[in-house]
Amino acid sequence: MQISRRQWLGATAGLCVTASLAPLSSPALAAPSFSPKSIVAQAKALAAQDYVKPKLVSDRWIDSLNYDDYQSIQFRPDKSLWRENRSRFQMQMFHLGSLYKAPVDIYEVAGGHARLLPYQADRFTYGRVPVPADVNDKALGYPGFRLLYPLNRADKMDEVLVFLGASYFRSLGRGQHYGLSARGLAIDTASAKGEEFPDFRAFWVERPARSSRDIVIHALLDSPSVTGAYRFVVRPDEAVVMDVTAKLFARQDIDKLGLAPLTSMYAHGENDNRLGQDFRPEVHDSDGLLLQDGQGEWLWRPLNNPATLAVSSFTLAGCRGFGLLQRDRRFNAYQDLQAHYEARPSLWVEPKGKWGKGIVQLVEIPTDSEIHDNIVAYWVPEQPLTRGQSLDVSYRLTWGTAPAARGRPLEVISTHVGRQFSADRTKFVIDFSSPERRPVGVRAAPVPELWSSAGEISGTTLMPNVHTGGWRVAFDLTPARNQVHELRCILRDKSKAISETWMYQWRE
């Protein structure tokens, strides 16, 4: 049995800091009044209290469920919320068990009132798993939920959004398969003190109108260092767009606060085949980090599977957006008929309002298997969040393909790294093409501008690539011993930049 890091993190994070809050209202009040302000008030009040380590559900039957047992427990489609109203949206809950033993409170909001959704055993089918006769008396709760929507066909409900485990959630665009995930918040990622995983402890899901094409979700976040009130407005279409607003309250000083964190997997690709034994040319959910600064410059950083932990920080003159992209959409690049990596979603973060100064940080963790999520990217504000302070943050998440191509410069479509004629030099080959993959209409050949923080660059060539309709830059790097090499390349037509800035981190 193999368990992915995606599942493991959700579960083990729960073991440390996840639990069900006591319902915000008495169960005797079937439908108490609801207001988003009440969630903000609860988050603020919670931050003023000492953090209480929660207790997981401890039940002999739940504890006895192994991974295969848990996978056989499925929510019954005929029990989906809003099915009877023929709504465009339906909601289903997950069962406790296996790695997910931390229940969360889930409320349905309608007409200004919130109704707690209690555990009901008859919402599920159990396959070969024997069910105790008193299961409904256990008040087990649910660890998370998912939303369905006719994303690909009008007559078929597709899973479009999942909240399950810590503050993790994931979505996808039309015609795609699940890949990378997002989180509510990241705290002290890749730090010596160890990462803290905040949790969504309660959800309020607004009942959508029958013809509604969007849905609103509220969530309460809690952890030893911070609490937060979140609001998600979700609109499925060609891409799934989420407008996220949050108000955070610091319970303790936070050394490194990661906003809009993204989590993905990169095992190997055209630029990094450290594993070397896989029959598939590439294995990854994302192949690069894309950034746009406040001046409109686009930067592309191919991902790596490093031999040791690597942390890269990008200081931007303002931030218009960042995201982890799956740019290579060719089946031949992956040759996997089951995983379909060519159909994994990209995820773009677009800040709303002014985020001020800060950095985008990329964390690359060594992995020897695709079952591990080993890539994290997030925004770190320059000003730390200290005990007693609050922070308002707002941004848009777009799950699907890359940001709109109009007005974009030439983009990096491939990076190949290897040896050719000399064992002392490493060759880099970078292909640039238009976002629309149309032939590049530049009267004269551009000039490649190259830079390395260490070592020596030589043998630079520029050639038109008739197969991509773009340009190919190749160069050799004679590395400096025991140095990390930060590389950059950009194409210029006279003094004007006509391409993304390619960035790369190379370790000998």
LUMGU-974471 format. One line per 2 residues: number of its first residue (from 1); their letters; for each residue x, y, z of C-alpha. Coordinates in nm, 2 decimals. Example, Ala and Ser with C-alpha at 12.3 -4.5 7.8 and 13.67 -1.06 7.14 Angstrom:
BEGIN
1) AS) 1.23/-0.45/0.78 ~ 1.37/-0.11/0.71;
//
This chain:
BEGIN
1) MQ) 0.00/0.00/0.00 ~ 0.13/0.34/-0.10;
3) IS) 0.01/0.67/0.06 ~ 0.09/0.99/-0.11;
5) RR) 0.25/1.29/0.07 ~ -0.07/1.47/-0.02;
7) QW) -0.27/1.23/0.20 ~ -0.01/1.19/0.47;
9) LG) 0.03/1.57/0.53 ~ -0.34/1.61/0.56;
11) AT) -0.36/1.34/0.82 ~ -0.04/1.40/1.02;
13) AG) -0.10/1.77/1.03 ~ -0.43/1.68/1.19;
15) LC) -0.26/1.46/1.44 ~ -0.07/1.77/1.56;
17) VT) -0.31/2.06/1.54 ~ -0.65/1.96/1.40;
19) AS) -0.98/1.90/1.58 ~ -1.34/1.97/1.56;
21) LA) -1.45/2.28/1.74 ~ -1.75/2.26/1.96;
23) PL) -2.04/2.37/1.74 ~ -2.07/2.75/1.75;
25) SS) -2.44/2.71/1.84 ~ -2.63/2.46/2.04;
27) PA) -2.75/2.16/1.83 ~ -3.09/2.24/1.99;
29) LA) -3.11/2.55/1.78 ~ -3.15/2.39/1.44;
31) AP) -3.09/2.70/1.24 ~ -2.92/2.99/1.43;
33) SF) -2.86/3.32/1.25 ~ -2.55/3.35/1.04;
35) SP) -2.33/3.64/0.94 ~ -1.97/3.64/0.81;
37) KS) -1.89/3.89/1.08 ~ -1.96/3.62/1.34;
39) IV) -1.67/3.41/1.20 ~ -1.44/3.71/1.22;
41) AQ) -1.55/3.76/1.58 ~ -1.49/3.40/1.66;
43) AK) -1.14/3.40/1.50 ~ -1.05/3.72/1.69;
45) AL) -1.18/3.57/2.02 ~ -1.00/3.25/1.96;
47) AA) -0.67/3.42/1.90 ~ -0.69/3.59/2.25;
49) QD) -0.71/3.24/2.41 ~ -0.44/2.99/2.47;
51) YV) -0.42/2.73/2.20 ~ -0.58/2.40/2.31;
53) KP) -0.45/2.09/2.15 ~ -0.75/1.91/2.01;
55) KL) -0.84/1.55/2.05 ~ -0.90/1.32/1.76;
57) VS) -1.20/1.09/1.74 ~ -1.10/0.77/1.92;
59) DR) -1.33/0.49/1.82 ~ -1.24/0.12/1.79;
61) WI) -1.43/0.09/1.46 ~ -1.27/0.39/1.31;
63) DS) -0.93/0.29/1.43 ~ -0.97/-0.06/1.27;
65) LN) -1.03/0.08/0.92 ~ -0.72/0.03/0.70;
67) YD) -0.65/0.23/0.39 ~ -0.83/-0.01/0.16;
69) DY) -1.13/-0.02/0.40 ~ -1.15/0.35/0.40;
71) QS) -1.13/0.38/0.02 ~ -1.43/0.15/-0.01;
73) IQ) -1.65/0.38/0.19 ~ -1.83/0.61/-0.05;
75) FR) -2.08/0.89/-0.02 ~ -2.42/0.79/-0.18;
77) PD) -2.49/1.02/-0.48 ~ -2.87/1.01/-0.40;
79) KS) -2.79/1.17/-0.06 ~ -2.60/1.47/-0.21;
81) LW) -2.71/1.80/-0.07 ~ -2.92/2.01/-0.31;
83) RE) -2.97/1.72/-0.55 ~ -3.34/1.73/-0.50;
85) NR) -3.34/2.10/-0.61 ~ -3.16/2.02/-0.93;
87) SR) -2.90/2.27/-0.84 ~ -2.59/2.31/-1.05;
89) FQ) -2.39/2.24/-0.73 ~ -2.41/1.94/-0.51;
91) MQ) -2.21/1.87/-0.19 ~ -2.09/1.54/-0.04;
93) MF) -1.90/1.47/0.28 ~ -1.61/1.24/0.35;
95) HL) -1.61/0.97/0.61 ~ -1.37/0.96/0.91;
97) GS) -1.11/0.68/0.90 ~ -0.76/0.58/0.79;
99) LY) -0.55/0.90/0.78 ~ -0.85/1.13/0.84;
101) KA) -0.96/1.12/1.21 ~ -1.01/1.49/1.28;
103) PV) -1.37/1.60/1.23 ~ -1.46/1.95/1.13;
105) DI) -1.80/2.13/1.18 ~ -1.98/2.17/0.84;
107) YE) -2.28/2.40/0.82 ~ -2.53/2.46/0.55;
109) VA) -2.63/2.83/0.53 ~ -2.97/2.93/0.38;
111) GG) -3.19/3.23/0.44 ~ -2.95/3.39/0.68;
113) HA) -2.94/3.08/0.91 ~ -2.68/2.81/0.96;
115) RL) -2.76/2.44/1.01 ~ -2.50/2.20/1.14;
117) LP) -2.48/1.88/0.93 ~ -2.47/1.59/1.17;
119) YQ) -2.31/1.26/1.09 ~ -2.55/1.01/0.93;
121) AD) -2.43/0.66/0.85 ~ -2.69/0.61/0.57;
123) RF) -2.53/0.88/0.36 ~ -2.25/0.62/0.28;
125) TY) -2.21/0.28/0.12 ~ -1.95/0.07/0.30;
127) GR) -1.85/-0.20/0.06 ~ -1.70/-0.49/0.25;
129) VP) -1.67/-0.29/0.57 ~ -1.90/-0.42/0.86;
131) VP) -2.08/-0.13/1.02 ~ -2.16/-0.12/1.39;
133) AD) -2.53/-0.12/1.48 ~ -2.48/0.19/1.70;
135) VN) -2.28/0.39/1.44 ~ -2.53/0.68/1.44;
137) DK) -2.49/0.71/1.81 ~ -2.12/0.78/1.78;
139) AL) -2.16/1.14/1.66 ~ -1.86/1.09/1.44;
141) GY) -1.88/1.40/1.22 ~ -1.70/1.45/0.89;
143) PG) -1.33/1.53/0.81 ~ -1.41/1.74/0.50;
145) FR) -1.63/1.77/0.19 ~ -1.63/1.81/-0.18;
147) LL) -1.84/2.00/-0.43 ~ -1.98/1.87/-0.76;
149) YP) -2.07/2.07/-1.07 ~ -2.13/1.99/-1.44;
151) LN) -1.78/2.11/-1.54 ~ -1.73/1.90/-1.85;
153) RA) -2.08/1.80/-1.96 ~ -2.42/1.95/-1.88;
155) DK) -2.56/1.60/-1.80 ~ -2.28/1.49/-1.57;
157) MD) -2.17/1.61/-1.22 ~ -1.80/1.63/-1.18;
159) EV) -1.59/1.68/-0.86 ~ -1.46/2.03/-0.88;
161) LV) -1.34/2.12/-0.53 ~ -1.22/1.92/-0.22;
163) FL) -1.14/2.05/0.13 ~ -0.98/1.76/0.32;
165) GA) -0.69/1.76/0.57 ~ -0.54/2.06/0.76;
167) SY) -0.61/2.36/0.54 ~ -0.55/2.18/0.21;
169) FR) -0.79/2.21/-0.08 ~ -0.77/2.14/-0.45;
171) SL) -0.95/2.20/-0.77 ~ -0.90/2.17/-1.15;
173) GR) -1.01/2.31/-1.49 ~ -1.22/2.16/-1.76;
175) GQ) -1.09/1.83/-1.90 ~ -0.82/1.81/-1.63;
177) HY) -0.72/1.57/-1.35 ~ -0.64/1.66/-1.00;
179) GL) -0.27/1.76/-0.94 ~ -0.14/2.03/-0.71;
181) SA) -0.31/2.17/-0.40 ~ -0.35/2.50/-0.23;
183) RG) -0.36/2.57/0.15 ~ -0.51/2.84/0.36;
185) LA) -0.18/2.94/0.51 ~ 0.18/2.82/0.55;
187) ID) 0.38/2.89/0.87 ~ 0.76/2.85/0.90;
189) TA) 0.79/2.62/0.59 ~ 1.14/2.48/0.55;
191) SA) 1.26/2.65/0.88 ~ 1.48/2.50/1.14;
193) KG) 1.21/2.52/1.40 ~ 0.98/2.30/1.19;
195) EE) 0.66/2.38/0.99 ~ 0.33/2.45/1.16;
197) FP) 0.02/2.34/0.97 ~ -0.29/2.55/1.04;
199) DF) -0.63/2.38/1.01 ~ -0.97/2.47/0.88;
201) RA) -1.18/2.38/1.18 ~ -1.53/2.47/1.06;
203) FW) -1.70/2.55/0.73 ~ -2.02/2.73/0.64;
205) VE) -2.14/2.66/0.29 ~ -2.41/2.88/0.14;
207) RP) -2.68/2.69/-0.03 ~ -2.67/2.80/-0.40;
209) AR) -2.97/2.91/-0.59 ~ -3.08/2.65/-0.85;
211) SS) -2.94/2.84/-1.14 ~ -2.64/2.98/-0.96;
213) RD) -2.30/2.94/-1.13 ~ -2.10/3.03/-0.82;
215) IV) -2.10/2.92/-0.46 ~ -1.97/3.08/-0.13;
217) IH) -1.78/2.90/0.14 ~ -1.67/3.04/0.47;
219) AL) -1.41/2.88/0.69 ~ -1.25/2.92/1.04;
221) LD) -0.88/2.86/1.05 ~ -0.69/2.78/1.38;
223) SP) -0.33/2.69/1.48 ~ -0.09/2.75/1.77;
225) SV) 0.02/3.08/1.61 ~ -0.27/3.22/1.42;
227) TG) -0.65/3.22/1.36 ~ -0.84/3.33/1.06;
229) AY) -1.18/3.39/0.90 ~ -1.19/3.29/0.53;
231) RF) -1.44/3.35/0.25 ~ -1.42/3.17/-0.09;
233) VV) -1.63/3.26/-0.39 ~ -1.60/2.97/-0.63;
235) RP) -1.70/3.00/-1.00 ~ -1.64/2.68/-1.22;
237) DE) -1.60/2.73/-1.59 ~ -1.32/2.66/-1.84;
239) AV) -1.11/2.73/-1.53 ~ -1.23/2.72/-1.17;
241) VM) -1.18/3.07/-1.03 ~ -1.18/3.13/-0.65;
243) DV) -1.19/3.48/-0.49 ~ -1.04/3.44/-0.15;
245) TA) -1.05/3.69/0.14 ~ -0.92/3.63/0.48;
247) KL) -0.87/3.82/0.81 ~ -0.59/3.67/1.02;
249) FA) -0.52/3.72/1.39 ~ -0.18/3.64/1.54;
251) RQ) -0.19/3.44/1.86 ~ 0.20/3.44/1.87;
253) DI) 0.48/3.61/1.68 ~ 0.52/3.44/1.34;
255) DK) 0.87/3.41/1.20 ~ 0.77/3.33/0.84;
257) LG) 0.41/3.37/0.72 ~ 0.33/3.22/0.38;
259) LA) 0.03/3.36/0.21 ~ -0.16/3.18/-0.07;
261) PL) 0.06/2.87/-0.04 ~ 0.07/2.62/-0.33;
263) TS) 0.19/2.26/-0.30 ~ 0.29/2.04/-0.59;
265) MY) 0.50/1.74/-0.70 ~ 0.81/1.73/-0.92;
267) AH) 1.00/1.40/-0.95 ~ 1.19/1.45/-1.27;
269) GE) 1.17/1.63/-1.61 ~ 1.36/1.73/-1.92;
271) ND) 1.60/1.94/-1.71 ~ 1.64/1.71/-1.41;
273) NR) 1.64/1.33/-1.43 ~ 1.82/1.26/-1.11;
275) LG) 1.62/0.95/-1.05 ~ 1.73/0.81/-1.39;
277) QD) 1.54/0.47/-1.38 ~ 1.18/0.57/-1.48;
279) FR) 1.06/0.47/-1.82 ~ 0.86/0.80/-1.84;
281) PE) 1.05/1.10/-1.97 ~ 0.89/1.34/-1.72;
283) VH) 0.69/1.29/-1.39 ~ 0.55/1.60/-1.23;
285) DS) 0.23/1.79/-1.14 ~ 0.40/2.12/-1.22;
287) DG) 0.71/2.20/-1.42 ~ 0.78/2.57/-1.33;
289) LL) 0.72/2.87/-1.11 ~ 0.59/3.18/-1.31;
291) LQ) 0.61/3.53/-1.16 ~ 0.50/3.87/-1.27;
293) DG) 0.64/4.17/-1.08 ~ 0.48/4.51/-1.04;
295) QG) 0.66/4.65/-1.35 ~ 0.51/4.38/-1.57;
297) EW) 0.82/4.16/-1.61 ~ 0.75/3.79/-1.64;
299) LW) 1.00/3.54/-1.48 ~ 1.01/3.17/-1.53;
301) RP) 1.19/2.93/-1.30 ~ 1.19/2.56/-1.40;
303) LN) 1.15/2.33/-1.10 ~ 1.41/2.08/-0.98;
305) NP) 1.42/1.77/-0.77 ~ 1.74/1.87/-0.57;
307) AT) 1.98/1.64/-0.39 ~ 1.94/1.86/-0.08;
309) LA) 1.67/2.09/0.04 ~ 1.66/2.41/-0.17;
311) VS) 1.49/2.74/-0.08 ~ 1.48/3.02/-0.34;
313) SF) 1.36/3.37/-0.27 ~ 1.24/3.61/-0.54;
315) TL) 1.22/3.98/-0.45 ~ 0.98/4.16/-0.67;
317) AG) 0.91/4.52/-0.74 ~ 0.55/4.46/-0.64;
319) CR) 0.37/4.14/-0.72 ~ 0.10/4.11/-0.99;
321) GF) 0.09/3.73/-0.96 ~ 0.27/3.40/-0.92;
323) GL) 0.18/3.04/-0.97 ~ 0.29/2.68/-1.03;
325) LQ) 0.23/2.58/-1.39 ~ 0.21/2.26/-1.58;
327) RD) 0.33/2.41/-1.91 ~ 0.41/2.10/-2.11;
329) RR) 0.08/1.96/-2.23 ~ 0.21/1.68/-2.46;
331) FN) 0.13/1.32/-2.38 ~ 0.46/1.22/-2.53;
333) AY) 0.64/1.42/-2.26 ~ 0.50/1.18/-1.99;
335) QD) 0.39/0.85/-2.15 ~ 0.16/0.78/-1.86;
337) LQ) -0.18/0.64/-1.95 ~ -0.29/0.63/-1.58;
339) AH) -0.16/0.95/-1.42 ~ -0.22/1.18/-1.72;
341) YE) 0.03/1.44/-1.61 ~ -0.03/1.63/-1.93;
343) AR) -0.38/1.71/-1.79 ~ -0.28/1.84/-1.45;
345) PS) -0.40/2.19/-1.36 ~ -0.19/2.50/-1.33;
347) LW) -0.26/2.74/-1.04 ~ -0.22/3.11/-1.06;
349) VE) -0.24/3.35/-0.77 ~ -0.34/3.71/-0.84;
351) PK) -0.32/3.95/-0.54 ~ -0.60/4.19/-0.49;
353) GK) -0.52/4.53/-0.34 ~ -0.17/4.62/-0.24;
355) WG) 0.03/4.34/-0.08 ~ 0.32/4.57/-0.01;
357) KG) 0.68/4.46/-0.01 ~ 0.77/4.09/0.02;
359) IV) 0.91/3.79/-0.16 ~ 0.79/3.48/-0.34;
361) QL) 0.96/3.18/-0.18 ~ 1.00/2.85/-0.36;
363) VE) 1.09/2.54/-0.16 ~ 1.21/2.23/-0.34;
365) IP) 1.24/1.91/-0.13 ~ 1.43/1.60/-0.24;
367) TD) 1.21/1.31/-0.33 ~ 1.27/0.96/-0.47;
369) SE) 0.90/0.90/-0.56 ~ 0.61/1.07/-0.72;
371) IH) 0.39/0.99/-0.42 ~ 0.55/1.28/-0.24;
373) DN) 0.45/1.64/-0.27 ~ 0.78/1.82/-0.26;
375) IV) 0.73/2.16/-0.40 ~ 0.59/2.46/-0.21;
377) AY) 0.55/2.83/-0.32 ~ 0.40/3.12/-0.13;
379) WV) 0.42/3.49/-0.07 ~ 0.61/3.62/0.25;
381) PE) 0.52/3.98/0.35 ~ 0.82/4.20/0.44;
383) QP) 0.65/4.30/0.76 ~ 0.62/4.01/1.01;
385) LT) 0.29/3.94/1.19 ~ 0.34/3.97/1.56;
387) RG) 0.12/3.87/1.85 ~ -0.20/4.07/1.88;
389) QS) -0.18/4.20/1.52 ~ -0.43/4.13/1.25;
391) LD) -0.39/4.11/0.87 ~ -0.64/4.14/0.59;
393) VS) -0.55/3.96/0.27 ~ -0.73/3.91/-0.06;
395) YR) -0.64/3.72/-0.38 ~ -0.78/3.53/-0.67;
397) LT) -0.69/3.16/-0.75 ~ -0.73/3.03/-1.11;
399) WG) -0.72/2.66/-1.15 ~ -0.67/2.55/-1.51;
401) TA) -0.42/2.67/-1.77 ~ -0.16/2.95/-1.77;
403) PA) -0.26/3.32/-1.74 ~ -0.41/3.47/-2.05;
405) AR) -0.15/3.49/-2.33 ~ -0.25/3.83/-2.48;
407) GR) 0.04/4.08/-2.45 ~ 0.27/3.82/-2.30;
409) PL) 0.63/3.80/-2.41 ~ 0.80/3.49/-2.55;
411) EV) 0.78/3.22/-2.29 ~ 1.02/2.94/-2.20;
413) IS) 0.87/2.61/-2.33 ~ 1.16/2.38/-2.24;
415) TH) 1.49/2.37/-2.05 ~ 1.74/2.08/-2.12;
417) VG) 2.05/2.03/-1.91 ~ 2.33/1.78/-1.96;
419) RQ) 2.68/1.71/-2.10 ~ 2.79/1.72/-2.46;
421) FS) 3.16/1.75/-2.54 ~ 3.32/1.81/-2.21;
423) AD) 3.29/1.66/-1.87 ~ 3.40/1.98/-1.71;
425) RT) 3.11/2.19/-1.86 ~ 2.74/2.16/-1.84;
427) KF) 2.52/2.25/-2.14 ~ 2.20/2.44/-2.10;
429) VI) 1.95/2.45/-2.39 ~ 1.65/2.69/-2.36;
431) DF) 1.36/2.71/-2.61 ~ 1.15/3.03/-2.63;
433) SS) 0.82/3.05/-2.82 ~ 0.51/3.27/-2.83;
435) PE) 0.24/3.18/-2.58 ~ 0.01/3.10/-2.87;
437) RR) 0.28/2.88/-3.02 ~ 0.27/3.08/-3.34;
439) PV) 0.59/3.16/-3.54 ~ 0.78/3.45/-3.39;
441) GV) 0.77/3.75/-3.61 ~ 1.09/3.93/-3.52;
443) RA) 1.27/4.11/-3.81 ~ 1.62/4.05/-3.67;
445) AP) 1.75/3.78/-3.44 ~ 1.72/3.89/-3.07;
447) VP) 2.02/3.91/-2.85 ~ 2.04/3.66/-2.56;
449) EL) 2.15/3.83/-2.23 ~ 2.30/3.58/-1.99;
451) WS) 2.43/3.60/-1.63 ~ 2.56/3.36/-1.37;
453) SA) 2.63/3.43/-1.01 ~ 2.93/3.19/-1.02;
455) GE) 3.14/3.00/-1.27 ~ 3.20/3.09/-1.64;
457) IS) 2.95/3.10/-1.93 ~ 3.09/3.02/-2.28;
459) GT) 2.98/2.90/-2.62 ~ 2.66/3.09/-2.64;
461) TL) 2.45/3.03/-2.95 ~ 2.11/3.15/-3.07;
463) MP) 1.92/2.96/-3.35 ~ 1.57/2.97/-3.49;
465) NV) 1.38/2.66/-3.40 ~ 1.15/2.57/-3.69;
467) HT) 0.98/2.30/-3.48 ~ 0.85/2.55/-3.22;
469) GG) 0.85/2.87/-3.43 ~ 1.07/3.03/-3.17;
471) WR) 1.43/3.07/-3.07 ~ 1.68/2.83/-2.90;
473) VA) 1.95/2.96/-2.68 ~ 2.24/2.72/-2.58;
475) FD) 2.54/2.79/-2.36 ~ 2.80/2.60/-2.16;
477) LT) 2.86/2.66/-1.79 ~ 3.20/2.59/-1.63;
479) PA) 3.09/2.57/-1.27 ~ 3.28/2.70/-0.97;
481) RN) 3.34/2.43/-0.71 ~ 3.11/2.40/-0.41;
483) QV) 2.90/2.69/-0.53 ~ 2.53/2.74/-0.60;
485) HE) 2.49/2.90/-0.94 ~ 2.20/3.14/-1.00;
487) LR) 2.15/3.17/-1.38 ~ 1.94/3.41/-1.58;
489) CI) 1.87/3.45/-1.95 ~ 1.65/3.70/-2.14;
491) LR) 1.60/3.78/-2.51 ~ 1.62/4.14/-2.62;
493) DK) 1.53/4.31/-2.94 ~ 1.77/4.61/-2.92;
495) SK) 1.71/4.72/-2.56 ~ 1.36/4.59/-2.53;
497) AI) 1.29/4.26/-2.35 ~ 1.09/4.03/-2.57;
499) SE) 1.09/3.72/-2.35 ~ 1.03/3.60/-2.00;
501) TW) 1.33/3.61/-1.78 ~ 1.45/3.25/-1.75;
503) MY) 1.60/3.17/-1.40 ~ 1.77/2.86/-1.29;
505) QW) 1.95/2.73/-0.98 ~ 2.24/2.49/-1.06;
507) RE) 2.44/2.29/-0.81 ~ 2.74/2.09/-0.93;
//
